């Protein structure tokens, strides 16, 4: 019984180490999404943190700020959604395709 417990602990340590490595890797990877036919582009890291927003000057109209806000929001939402997909894909690799029964803090 002790050997099984030690094996479980070792497996847990290996998974924890891989998750830490994955967290570092995801913060280095990026996804970019645009809206308005490329008028607004948002880049986020693999953890969903927005890293940059690029807005084409031609879309900046002081009389139509609502449109610009909508374009920025759409691009941010899409970038964060794609970052979430990237996270899920990488988590499936770490867990061998099994879904973990809990959320990992910090990821």
HELIX and SHEET records of a PDB file:
HELIX    1   1 UNK A    2  UNK A   28  1                                  27    
HELIX    2   2 UNK A   57  UNK A   59  5                                   3    
HELIX    3   3 UNK A   65  UNK A   94  1                                  30    
SHEET    1   A 3 UNK A  30  UNK A  35  0                                        
SHEET    2   A 3 UNK A  40  UNK A  45 -1                                        
SHEET    3   A 3 UNK A  50  UNK A  55 -1                                        
END                                                                             
